[in-house]
Structures are given as C-alpha cells and as structure tokens.
C-alpha cells in the first residue's frame, strides 16, 4: 500500500516513501535552500544546504526547528530521520551562502557519496563562505562539475535533466546545451556581466506523467536597464515546457517569475523556499494570482511578518504559512499529494494535506 494512503491526516507522522513512490522535500531551516529528492528507486539527492549568518534579526525569521544546531546539521538530521544513513549525491546549485553555507555542517553529520556543483567556469566569487566550501570540496574524492543538458539520472520512466548551468541552457536534444549569453560577454564592462544567480544549476524532473522544475536562483526579470539576455527564465522555460510543480526561482524575488515563464510552465503547484522578508516580491505574487495566469496552489516554507501584512488584501494567497513542503508522487507518476510538515518539530508531523492532484500528462 502507498505511504500516502498509510498516513495522510494532520497530526500523524509522514512515513518515508516506499519503493516506486517519488518524494521531493523542500526542507525549511529558516536559513536557506535545501531540496531532498528521493527517487522511485530509493536514490537520495540533495540540492543545496544553505545557511545564512545570524545578525539580521529584522530580515530573517527564527531557525527551524530551533537554534540548537546549524542549518546543515538540521538538514542531515532530517535525512537521517527518514532512514537514510548516507546521501547518494549532493548538488550545490551556485555559490551563495543561502545555498551552500551549511555544506560543511551537513558533511560533518552525513556521509555523501558524490558531490557536484557548477564548477569553476566562470570562477566562483571570492566570498569567505565560498572559500570554506571549496576547502570541503577539495577533500571530497568523488567530486565533479555538472553540465547543462546532462541527465543526472535517467531510466525509462524517470529522469533528472540539468536544463541550465553557468548560463548554458539545454537545447532539448540529447545532452547538448548552448550559451544564453553573447560570446564576448566577459569582455563587456563589469556592470553588464551576469551575476552568480545567472549561473544556477536548474533541473527538470520527469516521472511517468509527472513533471517538476527547480531553478535555484535563475533570473527572469531584467532590472536597471541591463541587456535582455540577462533573462534566463525565458530560454529555460522553452525547453522545460509545462510542469505539475515548480519551485519559484530566487525565492520569488523581484527579478524572477516573468509572465512567459509562468504561461509556459503553467504549474498546478508552486513552492516558495522563503527565509527573508523580501520573499516573495509583491509583483511576483500578483503575477501568480492573476486571473490571466495559471493561478497555482501556493505553498511556502515561511511567510514572515512584513510580506504577510502586505499581502493581506489578497486574502490568504498561500495554502500554508510555514513548514517543510513534501510532494509525494504515486507509483507511475499519475498523481501526487502535497504534505505540509511542522518545521518546529523533529518528527515530521503533518500539518495539512493537499490533493490528490492528477499529473497533467495523465489527464
């Protein structure tokens, strides 16, 4: 029997998925991004282990479940609680602290078989947190950079495809990719260069009829008169196509989630990996809730006081206000549920259950 049927009531503890089911856990620590993927064959892949520093009490919420451990250690604890004593793959999407600041603590608490990131071209930024991460990376015997277009895992009915990395975007054919930037971009004035977010590693995941997208901090709304090629969401959307679930790029900040991206992906469910008072931006939320858009069911890891007050006129745009967000896909990928788990506890207690949703390609 499916785990989704064994425990689906608020107050119960969500059990680990069984073989054939597919889990996506947006883990909430209050300090950055962490996405755990458990494939139908039981492989475990973690995308990011973020941890921003303390000292910004007016901008960030409390650590979750509490402040007794750093974020990376809490992520390791979350994975171990599901019954996994080793992580098969850790992917660092790009070199910002809210995506890699917890890697050292994660590695100290959970063995990782394979480590991957976007590599060194373009060079990583010279931030102290990046330097500490690179020290840890140098110790890892099974490290390699990830490439745009490659299939991280592929099977007849399951695939994790890298659709973007380092400004290169999958062409939709085989494992080929092409740069979204002009050939001479590194010769342009520094103020016209893309930033670290543009280099994010992004994935499309397919399981049977089910489709999922996670784009890390991809940019899609060009600000401050910068060139139009700074928009990575548009070329990525063209090769990604419609999905059932999408993680909002760059935590729903003001430079993301453009109209073409939304109209093309048309997600039924959208997940906001929030940790800051600017998550999400007002304009992003308006586009998500527009009568002319897909109007997905919105879930968030947290909604801090400032955005909650600003968005009050929209009623309650989110299905929840805080928690781990777990998407559990039934065997074969024809339907899925969304579970919101209590992030203030360690046991995976269910706060709410949503669905079942029918996968688009199965309708």
ZIFENDA-V219140 format. One record per residue. RES is the residue in one letter. OMEGA is omega as a letter, one per 30 degrees, with the letter a starting at -180 (* if undefined). Layout:
BEGIN
RES:OMEGA, RES:OMEGA
END
This chain:
BEGIN
X:a, X:l, X:a, X:l, X:a, X:a, X:a, X:a, X:l, X:a, X:l, X:l, X:l, X:l, X:l, X:l, X:l, X:a, X:a, X:l, X:a, X:a, X:l, X:a, X:l, X:a, X:a, X:l, X:a, X:a, X:l, X:a, X:l, X:a, X:l, X:l, X:l, X:a, X:l, X:l, X:l, X:l, X:a, X:l, X:l, X:l, X:l, X:l, X:a, X:l, X:l, X:a, X:l, X:l, X:l, X:a, X:l, X:a, X:a, X:l, X:l, X:l, X:l, X:f, X:l, X:a, X:a, X:l, X:l, X:a, X:a, X:l, X:l, X:l, X:l, X:l, X:l, X:a, X:l, X:a, X:l, X:l, X:a, X:a, X:l, X:l, X:a, X:a, X:l, X:l, X:l, X:a, X:l, X:a, X:l, X:a, X:a, X:l, X:l, X:a, X:l, X:a, X:a, X:l, X:l, X:a, X:l, X:a, X:a, X:l, X:l, X:a, X:a, X:l, X:l, X:l, X:a, X:l, X:a, X:a, X:g, X:a, X:l, X:l, X:a, X:l, X:l, X:a, X:l, X:l, X:l, X:l, X:a, X:l, X:l, X:l, X:a, X:l, X:a, X:a, X:a, X:l, X:l, X:l, X:l, X:a, X:l, X:l, X:a, X:l, X:l, X:l, X:l, X:l, X:a, X:a, X:a, X:l, X:l, X:a, X:l, X:a, X:l, X:l, X:l, X:a, X:l, X:a, X:l, X:l, X:a, X:a, X:l, X:l, X:a, X:l, X:l, X:l, X:l, X:a, X:l, X:a, X:a, X:a, X:a, X:l, X:l, X:l, X:a, X:a, X:l, X:a, X:l, X:l, X:a, X:a, X:l, X:a, X:a, X:l, X:a, X:a, X:l, X:a, X:l, X:l, X:a, X:a, X:a, X:l, X:a, X:l, X:l, X:a, X:a, X:a, X:l, X:l, X:l, X:l, X:a, X:a, X:l, X:l, X:l, X:a, X:a, X:a, X:l, X:l, X:l, X:a, X:a, X:l, X:l, X:l, X:a, X:a, X:l, X:l, X:a, X:l, X:l, X:a, X:l, X:l, X:a, X:a, X:l, X:l, X:a, X:a, X:a, X:a, X:a, X:l, X:l, X:a, X:l, X:l, X:a, X:a, X:a, X:a, X:a, X:a, X:l, X:l, X:l, X:a, X:l, X:l, X:a, X:l, X:a, X:a, X:l, X:a, X:f, X:l, X:a, X:a, X:l, X:a, X:l, X:l, X:l, X:a, X:a, X:l, X:a, X:a, X:a, X:l, X:a, X:l, X:a, X:l, X:a, X:l, X:l, X:l, X:a, X:a, X:a, X:l, X:l, X:l, X:a, X:a, X:a, X:a, X:l, X:a, X:l, X:a, X:a, X:l, X:l, X:l, X:l, X:l, X:l, X:a, X:a, X:l, X:l, X:a, X:a, X:l, X:a, X:l, X:a, X:l, X:a, X:l, X:l, X:l, X:l, X:a, X:a, X:a, X:l, X:l, X:a, X:a, X:l, X:a, X:a, X:l, X:a, X:a, X:a, X:a, X:g, X:l, X:l, X:l, X:a, X:a, X:l, X:a, X:*
END
